[in-house]
C-alpha cells in the first residue's frame, strides 16, 4: 500500500512538472480524466449545465495560470476541485440561483429510506464500506465478459442516484478521494458523508443485482 502511494506521488510530481512546462498532452489527459466529474460537481452549485461548463473551463484556466503556485500541501486533484467549488459557489451566488450543496444533503438525509444490512459491506481495513462479497452471478463462466458489463452497469446505476449521493460516490469510489477530502471539498460533516456514501453504494448494488438476476433469468 505504501508503495502504491509512493507511485501515485511520483506520478503527480511528474504531472505537475509537465503542466508547468506547458505540456499540452499532460493537460489534455487531465481534462479527459476530470472534466465529467468536475462538470457534475459544478452543476450541483449553479442553475444550468451551460453555467457549469463555464465554471469548469474557468477552473482549468485557473489551474494552468496557478500551477506555478501549487505547493503540494494537498493533492493536485484536491487543489483543482477546491478551485472548482469556489468558482461554482461564486457563480451561483452571483446569479442568485445557486442550489447550496447543503440543501441537497439535507433533503436526501431526510428521505425515509430502508436500512441495508451492514453485513453486506466490509467494516474494517482499506476497503471498509465496500461490498463484503460480489454478486453471485459474477462467478459465471463468462466472468471476464461479465466484468465489463458490470462496470458499465455500475456507472449507469450511479447516474440514477440523487445528486448529493451521486457526487459523493463518484468522488470516493470512482475517483478515489478520501473521506476527509470529500468533506472538505463539499463542506459536509464526516457523518453526513458516510450516510450519503452508504446509501449510494446500497442503491447501486441493488440496481446491479437486479440486472444480474434478470440476465440470469434469460440466459
KEMARLO-897713 format. One record per residue: residue in one letter; x, y, z of N, C-alpha, C, O in turn. Coordinates in Angstrom, 3 decimals. Each point is the difference from the previous one (the first is absolute). Example, Ala and Ser with C-alpha at 12.3 -4.5 7.8 and 13.67 -1.06 7.14 Angstrom:
(atom a,(13.190,-5.690,7.800),(-0.890,1.190,0.000),(0.900,1.200,0.000),(1.036,-0.019,0.665))
(atom s,(-1.386,1.069,-1.385),(0.820,1.190,0.060),(-0.770,1.090,0.730),(0.509,1.108,0.169))
END
This chain:
(atom x,(0.826,-1.202,0.000),(-0.826,1.202,0.000),(0.866,1.260,0.000),(-0.277,0.956,-0.724))
(atom x,(1.348,-0.969,1.560),(0.912,1.137,0.014),(0.668,0.190,-1.350),(0.242,1.127,-0.433))
(atom x,(0.060,-2.261,-0.241),(0.622,0.086,-1.322),(-0.952,0.642,-0.996),(0.419,0.777,-0.858))
(atom x,(-1.729,-1.112,0.979),(-0.987,0.602,-0.897),(-0.050,1.505,0.201),(-0.032,0.759,-0.969))
(atom x,(0.025,-0.321,2.236),(-0.047,1.441,0.254),(1.253,0.683,-0.531),(-0.056,1.127,-0.493))
(atom x,(1.198,-1.830,0.600),(1.229,0.564,-0.527),(-0.056,0.164,-1.500),(0.453,1.010,-0.538))
(atom x,(-1.010,-2.007,-0.145),(-0.139,0.072,-1.454),(-0.927,1.141,-0.390),(0.288,0.750,-0.932))
(atom x,(-1.416,-0.618,1.657),(-0.941,1.075,-0.301),(0.654,1.359,0.215),(-0.205,0.921,-0.790))
(atom x,(1.000,-0.790,1.867),(0.673,1.258,0.265),(1.001,0.345,-1.080),(0.114,1.157,-0.404))
(atom x,(0.611,-2.160,-0.065),(0.975,0.228,-1.066),(-0.706,0.396,-1.291),(0.470,0.875,-0.726))
(atom x,(-1.592,-1.518,0.444),(-0.769,0.332,-1.195),(-0.496,1.440,0.051),(0.012,0.708,-1.007))
(atom x,(-0.449,-0.280,2.196),(-0.515,1.357,0.137),(1.119,1.028,-0.165),(-0.193,1.040,-0.630))
(atom x,(1.351,-1.333,1.193),(1.139,0.902,-0.153),(0.344,0.172,-1.479),(0.269,1.108,-0.465))
(atom x,(-0.282,-2.226,-0.265),(0.301,0.050,-1.429),(-1.072,0.784,-0.754),(0.306,0.762,-0.918))
(atom x,(-1.583,-0.959,1.319),(-1.090,0.711,-0.661),(0.110,1.500,0.244),(-0.161,0.794,-0.927))
(atom x,(0.429,-0.410,2.152),(0.134,1.422,0.319),(1.154,0.613,-0.793),(-0.118,1.107,-0.524))
(atom x,(1.223,-1.828,0.441),(1.149,0.497,-0.760),(-0.363,0.179,-1.470),(0.389,0.983,-0.631))
(atom x,(-1.143,-1.951,0.089),(-0.401,0.089,-1.405),(-0.933,1.182,-0.228),(0.116,0.695,-1.009))
(atom x,(-1.040,-0.463,1.938),(-0.926,1.125,-0.131),(0.760,1.320,0.066),(-0.302,0.932,-0.746))
(atom x,(1.271,-0.852,1.622),(0.794,1.224,0.111),(0.839,0.248,-1.240),(0.328,1.141,-0.324))
(atom x,(0.018,-2.227,-0.370),(0.791,0.118,-1.225),(-0.871,0.273,-1.226),(0.508,0.130,-1.113))
(atom x,(-1.828,-0.043,1.325),(-0.901,0.272,-1.118),(-0.281,-1.197,-0.869),(-0.304,0.159,-1.182))
(atom x,(0.397,-1.362,1.734),(-0.251,-1.234,-0.746),(-1.495,-0.123,-0.297),(-0.793,-0.265,0.903))
(atom x,(0.413,0.456,-2.156),(-1.408,-0.041,-0.381),(-0.586,-1.393,0.163),(-1.182,-0.146,0.314))
(atom x,(2.000,-0.876,-0.525),(-0.478,-1.363,0.164),(-0.387,-0.285,1.444),(-1.019,-0.639,0.261))
(atom x,(1.832,1.113,0.674),(-0.290,-0.192,1.419),(-1.280,0.734,0.383),(-0.823,-0.522,0.752))
(atom x,(0.664,1.722,-1.269),(-1.219,0.760,0.291),(-1.214,-0.704,-0.592),(-1.056,-0.051,0.631))
(atom x,(1.196,-0.490,-1.832),(-1.103,-0.717,-0.625),(-0.417,-1.217,0.804),(-1.192,-0.284,0.123))
(atom x,(2.166,-0.440,0.428),(-0.325,-1.174,0.819),(-0.713,0.421,1.285),(-0.900,-0.691,0.477))
(atom x,(1.307,1.821,0.071),(-0.641,0.518,1.206),(-1.468,0.328,-0.281),(-0.884,-0.325,0.792))
(atom x,(0.644,0.966,-1.917),(-1.371,0.349,-0.385),(-0.826,-1.263,-0.239),(-1.129,-0.102,0.480))
(atom x,(1.681,-0.852,-1.215),(-0.727,-1.237,-0.280),(-0.362,-0.746,1.282),(-1.076,-0.591,0.100))
(atom x,(1.971,0.621,0.868),(-0.213,-0.737,1.243),(-1.055,0.647,0.886),(-0.832,-0.694,0.583))
(atom x,(0.862,2.011,-0.480),(-0.820,0.653,1.015),(-1.166,0.835,-0.514),(-0.862,0.386,0.789))
(atom x,(0.808,-0.098,-2.070),(-1.057,0.894,-0.492),(-1.408,-0.483,0.352),(-0.778,0.788,0.538))
(atom x,(0.413,-2.040,-0.815),(-1.379,-0.419,0.291),(-0.384,0.160,1.470),(-1.092,0.475,0.311))
(atom x,(1.991,-0.872,0.592),(-0.317,0.114,1.422),(-0.021,1.454,0.446),(-0.837,0.383,0.817))
(atom x,(1.736,0.420,-1.334),(0.004,1.413,0.345),(-1.285,0.671,-0.463),(-0.547,0.861,0.689))
(atom x,(0.073,-1.265,-1.864),(-1.262,0.552,-0.502),(-1.146,-0.375,0.930),(-0.875,0.819,0.284))
(atom x,(0.887,-2.067,0.188),(-1.037,-0.463,0.921),(0.017,0.802,1.297),(-1.045,0.452,0.467))
(atom x,(2.215,-0.276,0.107),(0.101,0.733,1.261),(-0.425,1.452,-0.188),(-0.735,0.546,0.823))
(atom x,(1.193,0.072,-1.894),(-0.373,1.390,-0.258),(-1.509,0.139,-0.173),(-0.598,0.988,0.426))
(atom x,(0.000,-1.981,-1.052),(-1.455,0.037,-0.248),(-0.797,-0.008,1.300),(-1.150,0.439,0.028))
(atom x,(1.751,-0.933,1.038),(-0.680,-0.014,1.291),(-0.127,1.395,0.596),(-0.778,0.206,0.932))
(atom x,(1.532,0.749,-1.457),(0.018,1.336,0.589),(-0.646,1.071,-0.877),(-0.374,1.059,0.505))
(atom x,(0.236,-1.307,-1.791),(-0.547,1.009,-0.903),(-1.270,-0.517,-0.657),(-0.344,-1.177,0.103))
(atom x,(-0.344,2.091,-0.781),(-1.353,-0.310,-0.459),(-0.056,-0.748,-1.323),(-0.966,-0.718,-0.257))
(atom x,(1.984,0.870,-0.591),(-0.085,-0.597,-1.328),(1.274,-0.761,-0.357),(1.065,0.231,0.573))
(atom x,(-1.203,-1.137,-1.527),(1.163,-0.741,-0.481),(1.002,0.949,-0.656),(1.212,-0.174,0.132))
(atom x,(-1.729,1.176,-0.836),(0.885,0.957,-0.668),(0.848,0.754,1.017),(1.190,0.220,-0.221))
(atom x,(-1.801,0.175,1.336),(0.752,0.687,1.047),(1.058,-0.926,0.587),(1.116,0.433,0.286))
(atom x,(-1.461,-1.703,-0.105),(0.961,-0.971,0.530),(1.168,-0.182,-0.956),(1.147,-0.106,0.436))
(atom x,(-1.425,0.070,-1.738),(1.065,-0.136,-0.993),(0.941,1.198,0.060),(1.216,-0.155,-0.108))
(atom x,(-1.780,1.351,0.282),(0.828,1.199,0.125),(0.907,-0.102,1.227),(1.180,0.347,-0.057))
(atom x,(-1.749,-0.828,1.167),(0.764,-0.123,1.234),(1.166,-0.972,-0.176),(1.111,0.270,0.455))
(atom x,(-1.364,-1.386,-1.107),(1.055,-0.994,-0.200),(1.101,0.570,-0.896),(1.185,-0.194,0.274))
(atom x,(-1.570,0.891,-1.336),(0.998,0.601,-0.880),(0.830,1.038,0.748),(1.218,0.071,-0.165))
(atom x,(-1.894,0.739,0.995),(0.719,0.989,0.794),(0.946,-0.675,0.987),(1.084,0.510,0.283))
(atom x,(-1.502,-1.657,0.234),(0.835,-0.726,0.951),(1.272,-0.502,-0.662),(1.089,0.155,0.551))
(atom x,(-1.217,-0.755,-1.725),(1.192,-0.490,-0.688),(0.925,1.146,-0.380),(1.223,-0.142,0.042))
(atom x,(-1.805,1.277,-0.413),(0.826,1.176,-0.279),(0.721,0.434,1.270),(1.174,0.367,-0.039))
(atom x,(-1.889,-0.411,1.173),(0.616,0.357,1.266),(1.107,-0.964,0.396),(0.998,0.406,0.596))
(atom x,(-1.173,-1.683,-0.926),(1.032,-0.999,0.288),(1.279,0.333,-0.762),(1.093,-0.006,0.566))
(atom x,(-1.243,0.295,-1.850),(1.166,0.317,-0.829),(0.674,1.279,0.489),(1.226,0.070,0.088))
(atom x,(-2.034,0.937,0.227),(0.571,1.280,0.432),(0.626,-0.092,1.388),(0.917,0.755,0.319))
(atom x,(-1.409,-1.677,0.505),(0.485,-0.059,1.372),(0.901,-1.173,0.315),(0.416,-0.162,1.147))
(atom x,(-0.095,-0.677,-2.153),(0.764,-1.214,0.283),(1.374,0.300,0.599),(0.519,-0.798,0.780))
(atom x,(0.067,1.923,-1.131),(1.309,0.343,0.568),(-0.093,0.302,1.494),(1.004,-0.051,0.710))
(atom x,(-2.207,0.364,-0.235),(-0.191,0.308,1.425),(-0.479,-1.207,0.798),(-0.172,0.076,1.217))
(atom x,(-0.042,-1.195,-1.915),(-0.432,-1.215,0.694),(1.146,-0.508,0.873),(1.090,-0.281,-0.499))
(atom x,(-1.339,0.165,1.800),(1.065,-0.340,0.944),(-0.012,-1.462,0.437),(0.898,-0.438,0.719))
(atom x,(-1.908,-0.319,-1.148),(-0.035,-1.409,0.344),(-0.430,-0.297,1.425),(0.232,-1.103,0.493))
(atom x,(-0.849,2.056,0.174),(-0.472,-0.251,1.366),(-1.183,-0.957,-0.003),(-0.235,-0.702,0.984))
(atom x,(-0.500,0.672,-2.067),(-1.057,-0.981,-0.223),(0.286,-0.641,-1.349),(0.924,0.415,-0.700))
(atom x,(-1.699,-1.412,0.332),(0.202,-0.611,-1.308),(-0.413,0.980,-1.091),(-0.755,0.939,0.254))
(atom x,(1.248,-1.158,-1.456),(-0.345,0.867,-1.121),(-1.495,0.002,-0.249),(-0.591,1.049,-0.255))
(atom x,(-0.026,-2.229,0.327),(-1.437,-0.070,-0.281),(-0.806,0.740,1.063),(-0.999,0.642,-0.321))
(atom x,(1.425,-0.723,1.595),(-0.706,0.736,1.052),(0.128,1.493,-0.233),(-0.969,0.744,0.150))
(atom x,(2.158,-0.306,-0.514),(0.222,1.415,-0.310),(-0.884,0.442,-1.156),(-0.598,1.074,0.057))
(atom x,(0.505,-1.887,-1.104),(-0.833,0.320,-1.159),(-1.473,0.094,0.378),(-0.692,0.938,-0.395))
(atom x,(0.223,-1.914,1.160),(-1.417,0.005,0.349),(-0.330,1.115,0.988),(-1.132,0.483,0.031))
(atom x,(2.099,-0.073,0.768),(-0.235,1.142,0.888),(-0.213,1.260,-0.839),(-0.881,0.807,0.297))
(atom x,(1.687,-0.642,-1.341),(-0.193,1.124,-0.923),(-1.380,-0.082,-0.640),(-0.714,0.998,-0.093))
(atom x,(0.350,-2.186,-0.341),(-1.296,-0.208,-0.656),(-1.152,0.393,0.912),(-0.868,0.778,-0.396))
(atom x,(0.851,-1.310,1.614),(-1.108,0.257,0.908),(-0.089,1.479,0.343),(-1.098,0.554,0.055))
(atom x,(2.230,0.090,0.175),(-0.012,1.431,0.309),(-0.575,0.807,-1.159),(-0.792,0.918,0.211))
(atom x,(1.189,-1.260,-1.429),(-0.516,0.721,-1.174),(-1.481,-0.285,-0.208),(-0.761,0.895,-0.366))
(atom x,(0.348,-2.143,0.599),(-1.406,-0.365,-0.185),(-0.881,0.722,1.016),(-1.073,0.493,-0.345))
(atom x,(1.522,-0.433,1.581),(-0.768,0.704,1.027),(-0.122,1.479,-0.343),(-1.079,0.582,0.114))
(atom x,(2.188,0.024,-0.535),(-0.018,1.420,-0.357),(-0.943,0.256,-1.161),(-0.760,0.968,0.009))
(atom x,(0.811,-1.845,-1.016),(-0.881,0.156,-1.174),(-1.459,-0.143,0.416),(-0.846,0.791,-0.418))
(atom x,(0.554,-1.779,1.226),(-1.378,-0.204,0.435),(-0.522,1.160,0.820),(-1.136,0.438,-0.183))
(atom x,(1.965,0.059,1.087),(-0.424,1.134,0.834),(-0.199,1.250,-0.848),(-0.926,0.774,0.242))
(atom x,(1.784,-0.577,-1.226),(-0.115,1.172,-0.869),(-1.294,-0.046,-0.810),(-0.636,1.029,-0.229))
(atom x,(0.260,-2.217,-0.195),(-1.221,-0.159,-0.788),(-1.248,-0.027,0.876),(-1.120,0.126,-0.494))
(atom x,(1.326,-0.289,1.791),(-1.149,-0.039,0.902),(-0.857,-1.236,-0.184),(-1.162,-0.030,0.405))
(atom x,(1.748,-0.999,-1.026),(-0.790,-1.204,-0.265),(0.737,-1.250,0.474),(-0.267,-1.111,-0.458))
(atom x,(1.197,1.320,1.383),(0.788,-1.130,0.456),(-0.848,-0.996,0.785),(-0.975,0.377,0.650))
(atom x,(1.348,-1.623,-0.717),(-0.635,-1.052,0.785),(1.064,-0.523,0.958),(0.773,-0.885,-0.366))
(atom x,(-0.720,1.415,1.585),(1.072,-0.403,0.917),(0.054,-1.514,0.142),(-1.031,-0.656,0.144))
(atom x,(2.251,0.104,-0.187),(0.145,-1.441,0.128),(-0.597,-0.471,1.319),(-0.523,-1.111,0.086))
(atom x,(0.599,1.954,0.943),(-0.542,-0.377,1.308),(-1.492,-0.261,-0.062),(-0.520,-0.833,0.742))
(atom x,(-0.189,1.557,-1.643),(-1.440,-0.228,-0.119),(-0.286,-1.352,-0.648),(-0.976,-0.666,0.347))
(atom x,(1.835,0.260,-1.295),(-0.152,-1.321,-0.597),(0.242,-1.078,1.042),(-0.721,-0.995,0.066))
(atom x,(1.750,1.209,0.748),(0.331,-0.972,1.038),(-1.159,-0.149,0.972),(-0.392,-1.116,0.340))
(atom x,(-0.155,2.239,0.106),(-1.089,-0.036,0.979),(-1.208,-0.746,-0.540),(-0.587,-0.828,0.697))
(atom x,(0.214,1.121,-1.945),(-1.186,-0.648,-0.567),(0.209,-1.496,-0.162),(-0.932,-0.778,0.202))
(atom x,(2.138,0.366,-0.564),(0.261,-1.422,-0.197),(0.149,-0.741,1.321),(-0.358,-1.175,0.095))
(atom x,(0.879,1.845,0.922),(0.126,-0.632,1.307),(-1.358,-0.113,0.681),(-0.234,-0.921,0.783))
(atom x,(-0.673,1.875,-1.086),(-1.325,-0.028,0.602),(-0.904,-1.049,-0.630),(-1.007,-0.395,0.586))
(atom x,(1.375,-0.056,-1.792),(-0.829,-0.986,-0.693),(-0.029,-1.308,0.789),(1.020,-0.453,0.519))
(atom x,(-2.207,-0.140,-0.442),(-0.165,-1.258,0.730),(0.378,-1.149,-0.921),(-0.743,-0.354,-0.916))
(atom x,(1.907,-0.220,1.173),(0.484,-1.085,-0.845),(0.210,-1.252,0.833),(0.397,0.090,1.162))
(atom x,(-0.658,-1.256,-1.737),(0.188,-1.243,0.752),(1.461,-0.223,0.345),(0.894,0.341,-0.774))
(atom x,(-0.665,-0.919,1.948),(1.362,-0.309,0.421),(0.527,-1.194,-0.774),(-0.762,-0.862,-0.436))
(atom x,(2.069,0.823,0.273),(0.661,-1.113,-0.681),(0.833,-0.747,1.023),(0.666,0.612,0.835))
(atom x,(-0.703,-1.938,-0.898),(0.735,-0.825,0.949),(1.479,0.363,-0.025),(0.641,-0.151,-1.040))
(atom x,(-0.075,0.625,2.156),(1.422,0.379,0.030),(0.932,-1.147,-0.346),(1.124,0.234,-0.445))
(atom x,(-1.575,-1.483,0.642),(0.858,-1.147,-0.295),(0.334,-0.112,-1.483),(0.918,-0.727,-0.379))
(atom x,(-1.655,1.439,-0.453),(0.251,-0.066,-1.439),(1.179,0.878,-0.405),(0.421,-0.009,-1.157))
(atom x,(0.113,0.772,2.122),(1.121,0.884,-0.282),(1.136,-0.287,0.980),(-0.246,-0.354,1.153))
(atom x,(1.475,0.505,-1.607),(1.156,-0.196,0.861),(0.037,1.082,1.077),(-0.291,1.166,-0.267))
(atom x,(0.652,-1.563,1.482),(-0.024,0.936,1.117),(1.359,0.626,0.286),(0.070,1.096,0.556))
(atom x,(1.018,-1.783,-0.931),(1.324,0.474,0.383),(0.979,-0.096,-1.168),(-0.283,-0.617,-1.027))
(atom x,(1.433,1.241,1.216),(1.067,-0.103,-0.980),(-0.110,1.001,-1.124),(-0.839,0.900,0.020))
(atom x,(1.702,-1.075,-0.997),(0.089,0.935,-1.120),(-1.310,0.107,-0.766),(-0.351,1.074,-0.487))
(atom x,(-0.380,-2.196,0.378),(-1.220,-0.023,-0.805),(-1.254,0.103,0.852),(-1.066,-0.443,-0.426))
(atom x,(1.165,1.013,1.610),(-1.166,0.174,0.863),(-1.098,0.751,-0.746),(0.245,1.029,-0.629))
(atom x,(-1.469,-1.573,0.716),(-1.128,0.615,-0.684),(-0.302,-0.610,-1.347),(-1.085,0.206,-0.544))
(atom x,(2.042,-0.966,-0.015),(-0.245,-0.661,-1.278),(-0.713,-1.329,0.236),(-0.101,-0.474,1.132))
(atom x,(-0.392,-0.120,-2.219),(-0.743,-1.248,0.118),(0.867,-1.088,0.619),(1.174,-0.139,-0.341))
(atom x,(-1.760,-0.626,1.249),(0.736,-1.095,0.626),(0.107,-1.201,-0.921),(0.878,-0.842,0.187))
(atom x,(-1.762,0.745,-1.183),(0.043,-1.094,-0.978),(-0.587,0.498,-1.309),(-0.943,0.791,0.021))
(atom x,(1.472,-1.234,-1.167),(-0.539,0.424,-1.285),(-1.339,-0.656,-0.258),(-0.294,-1.027,0.612))
(atom x,(-0.541,1.577,-1.500),(-1.239,-0.663,-0.382),(0.311,-1.391,-0.514),(0.993,-0.202,-0.699))
(atom x,(-1.833,-0.752,1.042),(0.296,-1.395,-0.328),(0.125,-0.239,-1.491),(0.759,-0.873,-0.422))
(atom x,(-1.487,1.628,-0.385),(0.048,-0.219,-1.444),(1.380,0.281,-0.573),(0.309,-0.419,-1.116))
(atom x,(0.520,1.124,1.874),(1.341,0.311,-0.488),(0.874,-1.237,-0.083),(1.089,0.057,-0.572))
(atom x,(-1.537,-1.173,1.129),(0.789,-1.221,-0.027),(-0.367,-0.898,-1.186),(0.459,-1.140,-0.074))
(atom x,(-1.268,1.634,-0.839),(-0.351,-0.777,-1.176),(1.232,-0.186,-0.883),(0.958,0.764,0.119))
(atom x,(-0.964,-1.790,-1.025),(1.175,-0.281,-0.838),(0.488,1.192,-0.798),(1.205,0.164,-0.193))
(atom x,(-2.126,0.674,-0.276),(0.423,1.128,-0.824),(0.322,1.207,0.867),(-0.366,1.125,-0.341))
(atom x,(1.039,-1.348,1.445),(0.239,1.061,0.982),(0.754,1.184,-0.590),(-0.271,1.144,0.368))
(atom x,(1.220,-1.397,-1.285),(0.767,1.102,-0.576),(-0.892,0.938,-0.806),(0.122,1.222,0.084))
(atom x,(-1.020,-1.816,-0.865),(-0.936,0.813,-0.777),(-0.961,0.716,0.935),(-0.308,1.178,-0.181))
(atom x,(-0.161,-1.912,1.183),(-0.959,0.571,0.930),(0.603,1.161,0.782),(-0.698,0.959,0.328))
(atom x,(1.983,-1.042,-0.030),(0.650,1.065,0.765),(-0.117,1.343,-0.710),(-0.244,1.026,0.634))
(atom x,(0.422,-1.040,-1.962),(-0.127,1.241,-0.760),(-1.434,0.513,0.047),(-0.230,1.202,0.130))
(atom x,(-0.732,-2.115,-0.237),(-1.403,0.388,0.076),(-0.323,0.594,1.366),(-0.716,0.996,0.107))
(atom x,(1.258,-1.628,0.938),(-0.256,0.479,1.354),(0.523,1.422,0.170),(-0.659,0.846,0.603))
(atom x,(1.858,-0.593,-1.144),(0.556,1.343,0.094),(-0.901,1.033,-0.656),(-0.241,1.070,0.557))
(atom x,(-0.254,-1.397,-1.741),(-0.888,0.919,-0.702),(-1.312,0.191,0.750),(-0.506,1.116,0.115))
(atom x,(-0.035,-2.216,0.392),(-1.262,0.067,0.735),(0.154,0.791,1.297),(-0.897,0.741,0.401))
(atom x,(2.044,-0.910,0.244),(0.230,0.739,1.238),(0.032,1.498,-0.254),(-0.591,0.775,0.751))
(atom x,(1.287,-0.365,-1.819),(0.025,1.426,-0.342),(-1.399,0.489,-0.348),(-0.382,1.121,0.338))
(atom x,(-0.385,-1.990,-1.028),(-1.378,0.360,-0.312),(-0.843,0.138,1.251),(-0.844,0.893,0.090))
(atom x,(1.068,-1.776,0.882),(-0.741,0.066,1.261),(0.324,1.283,0.746),(-0.883,0.624,0.589))
(atom x,(2.145,-0.232,-0.614),(0.410,1.234,0.674),(-0.702,1.205,-0.619),(-0.347,0.953,0.698))
(atom x,(0.143,-1.003,-2.008),(-0.657,1.106,-0.697),(-1.422,0.231,0.511),(-0.509,1.117,-0.092))
(atom x,(-0.138,-2.150,0.627),(-1.391,0.117,0.434),(-0.147,0.512,1.430),(-1.117,0.267,0.444))
(atom x,(2.216,-0.125,0.278),(-0.072,0.364,1.416),(-0.346,1.476,0.187),(0.243,0.807,-0.897))
(atom x,(-0.805,-0.448,2.047),(-0.198,1.413,0.330),(1.349,0.735,-0.046),(1.053,-0.611,0.184))
(atom x,(-1.097,1.898,-0.425),(1.214,0.753,-0.294),(1.073,-0.095,1.080),(1.166,-0.245,-0.311))
(atom x,(-1.537,0.433,1.562),(1.014,-0.013,1.061),(0.632,-1.378,0.124),(1.218,-0.114,0.143))
(atom x,(-2.038,-0.936,-0.197),(0.526,-1.359,0.077),(0.893,-0.301,-1.203),(1.054,-0.621,0.140))
(atom x,(-1.473,1.055,-1.293),(0.765,-0.255,-1.216),(1.361,0.697,0.061),(1.020,-0.577,-0.376))
(atom x,(-1.017,1.799,0.845),(1.258,0.741,0.093),(0.955,-0.672,0.978),(1.186,-0.149,-0.292))
(atom x,(-1.698,-0.253,1.445),(0.856,-0.619,1.012),(0.558,-1.332,-0.470),(1.191,-0.258,0.174))
(atom x,(-2.021,-0.600,-0.766),(0.490,-1.312,-0.419),(0.980,0.129,-1.164),(0.941,-0.786,-0.106))
(atom x,(-1.153,1.770,-0.766),(0.944,0.200,-1.098),(1.358,0.459,0.528),(1.044,-0.480,-0.442))
(atom x,(-1.071,1.408,1.386),(1.263,0.470,0.556),(0.713,-1.112,0.761),(1.211,-0.171,-0.142))
(atom x,(-1.950,-0.584,0.946),(0.621,-1.025,0.840),(0.372,-1.255,-0.787),(1.152,-0.433,0.033))
(atom x,(-2.122,-0.155,-0.742),(0.200,-1.333,-0.572),(0.488,0.009,-1.439),(0.682,-0.932,-0.427))
(atom x,(-1.023,1.969,-0.326),(0.438,0.049,-1.396),(1.357,0.678,-0.112),(0.863,-0.446,-0.756))
(atom x,(-0.673,1.537,1.517),(1.245,0.769,-0.105),(0.937,-0.188,1.180),(1.129,0.492,-0.027))
(atom x,(-1.571,-1.192,1.060),(0.903,-0.357,1.079),(0.342,1.101,0.989),(1.028,-0.075,0.673))
(atom x,(-1.872,1.100,-0.570),(0.231,1.022,1.006),(-0.204,-0.600,1.388),(-0.813,-0.910,0.164))
(atom x,(1.531,1.399,0.822),(-0.196,-0.452,1.371),(-1.232,0.672,0.592),(-0.493,0.998,-0.524))
(atom x,(0.005,-1.565,1.628),(-1.164,0.599,0.647),(0.313,1.424,0.453),(-0.850,0.884,-0.102))
(atom x,(2.060,-0.661,0.600),(0.387,1.339,0.449),(-0.011,0.993,-1.161),(-0.452,1.135,0.149))
(atom x,(0.951,-1.573,-1.305),(0.014,0.878,-1.169),(-1.419,0.358,-0.426),(-0.286,1.155,-0.316))
(atom x,(-0.605,-2.152,0.308),(-1.382,0.246,-0.418),(-0.693,0.954,0.967),(-0.703,0.917,-0.423))
(atom x,(0.902,-1.134,1.714),(-0.614,0.884,0.998),(0.476,1.439,-0.173),(-0.786,0.941,0.108))
(atom x,(2.078,-0.780,-0.378),(0.556,1.337,-0.177),(-0.538,0.657,-1.270),(-0.398,1.165,0.016))
(atom x,(0.389,-1.913,-1.103),(-0.419,0.571,-1.276),(-1.472,0.379,-0.004),(-0.370,1.052,-0.522))
(atom x,(-0.478,-1.908,1.104),(-1.446,0.216,-0.049),(-0.525,0.693,1.246),(-1.188,0.308,0.086))
(atom x,(2.067,-0.060,0.885),(-0.373,0.684,1.238),(-1.122,-0.740,0.720),(-1.011,0.595,0.373))
(atom x,(1.198,-1.888,-0.185),(-0.968,-0.813,0.727),(0.722,-0.735,1.122),(1.222,-0.145,-0.022))
(atom x,(-1.991,-0.316,0.998),(0.598,-0.695,1.129),(0.365,-1.428,-0.392),(-0.509,-0.544,-0.980))
(atom x,(1.401,-0.049,1.769),(0.386,-1.388,-0.238),(-1.209,-0.923,0.128),(-0.143,-0.947,-0.773))
(atom x,(-0.722,1.219,1.742),(-1.184,-0.838,0.195),(-0.920,0.063,-1.225),(-0.490,-1.031,-0.459))
(atom x,(0.254,2.238,-0.070),(-0.868,0.131,-1.170),(0.630,-0.636,-1.234),(-0.685,-0.625,-0.810))
(atom x,(1.992,0.792,0.681),(0.690,-0.624,-1.130),(-0.137,-1.511,0.061),(-0.220,-0.649,-1.022))
(atom x,(0.350,0.090,2.215),(-0.075,-1.444,0.180),(-1.395,-0.530,-0.340),(-0.133,-1.044,-0.638))
(atom x,(-0.913,1.776,1.069),(-1.370,-0.428,-0.284),(-0.296,0.077,-1.493),(-0.585,-0.922,-0.569))
(atom x,(0.988,2.024,-0.067),(-0.236,0.147,-1.439),(0.709,-1.091,-0.788),(-0.561,-0.556,-0.944))
(atom x,(1.793,0.252,1.332),(0.753,-1.023,-0.712),(-0.626,-1.372,0.195),(-0.088,-0.780,-0.949))
(atom x,(-0.345,0.477,2.156),(-0.615,-1.299,0.270),(-1.285,-0.161,-0.808),(-0.245,-1.057,-0.582))
(atom x,(-0.571,2.105,0.548),(-1.245,-0.080,-0.765),(0.283,-0.150,-1.489),(-0.670,-0.762,-0.697))
(atom x,(1.672,1.499,0.218),(0.333,-0.086,-1.426),(0.488,-1.397,-0.357),(-0.431,-0.571,-1.002))
(atom x,(1.325,0.017,1.813),(0.509,-1.343,-0.269),(-1.125,-1.036,0.067),(-0.053,-0.921,-0.815))
(atom x,(-0.838,1.079,1.786),(-1.102,-0.951,0.152),(-0.915,0.009,-1.218),(-0.380,-1.054,-0.510))
(atom x,(0.031,2.247,0.050),(-0.884,0.108,-1.167),(0.686,-0.526,-1.251),(-0.614,-0.694,-0.810))
(atom x,(1.892,1.029,0.657),(0.726,-0.462,-1.186),(0.082,-1.523,-0.006),(-0.162,-0.627,-1.047))
(atom x,(0.410,0.035,2.196),(0.084,-1.459,0.060),(-1.358,-0.621,-0.297),(-0.079,-0.994,-0.722))
(atom x,(-0.989,1.564,1.267),(-1.332,-0.552,-0.241),(-0.334,0.012,-1.486),(-0.550,-0.971,-0.522))
(atom x,(0.881,2.072,-0.166),(-0.266,0.088,-1.439),(0.840,-1.008,-0.772),(-0.474,-0.603,-0.963))
(atom x,(1.708,0.422,1.382),(0.876,-0.944,-0.678),(-0.485,-1.432,0.198),(0.003,-0.793,-0.942))
(atom x,(-0.418,0.460,2.155),(-0.484,-1.349,0.260),(-1.281,-0.292,-0.777),(-0.205,-1.122,-0.463))
(atom x,(-0.657,2.129,0.321),(-1.221,-0.180,-0.783),(0.334,-0.317,-1.454),(-0.613,-0.867,-0.622))
(atom x,(1.607,1.595,0.093),(0.423,-0.261,-1.369),(0.543,-1.423,-0.149),(-0.330,-0.700,-0.958))
(atom x,(1.168,0.278,1.915),(0.588,-1.338,-0.077),(-1.057,-1.085,0.133),(0.091,-1.038,-0.655))
(atom x,(-1.094,1.270,1.496),(-1.093,-0.972,0.136),(-0.783,-0.107,-1.319),(-0.366,-1.096,-0.424))
(atom x,(0.116,2.238,-0.211),(-0.728,0.013,-1.270),(0.834,-0.686,-1.085),(-0.527,-0.735,-0.836))
(atom x,(1.807,0.983,0.866),(0.899,-0.592,-0.977),(0.035,-1.517,0.142),(-0.031,-0.730,-0.991))
(atom x,(0.098,0.261,2.256),(0.022,-1.430,0.248),(-1.304,-0.666,-0.422),(-0.002,-1.149,-0.442))
(atom x,(-1.107,1.875,0.580),(-1.297,-0.582,-0.312),(-0.198,-0.253,-1.487),(-0.756,-0.892,-0.385))
(atom x,(1.432,1.671,-0.453),(-0.196,-0.139,-1.443),(1.125,-0.791,-0.658),(-0.065,-0.289,-1.195))
(atom x,(1.090,-0.062,1.958),(1.138,-0.713,-0.599),(-0.184,-1.512,0.112),(0.857,-0.761,-0.448))
END
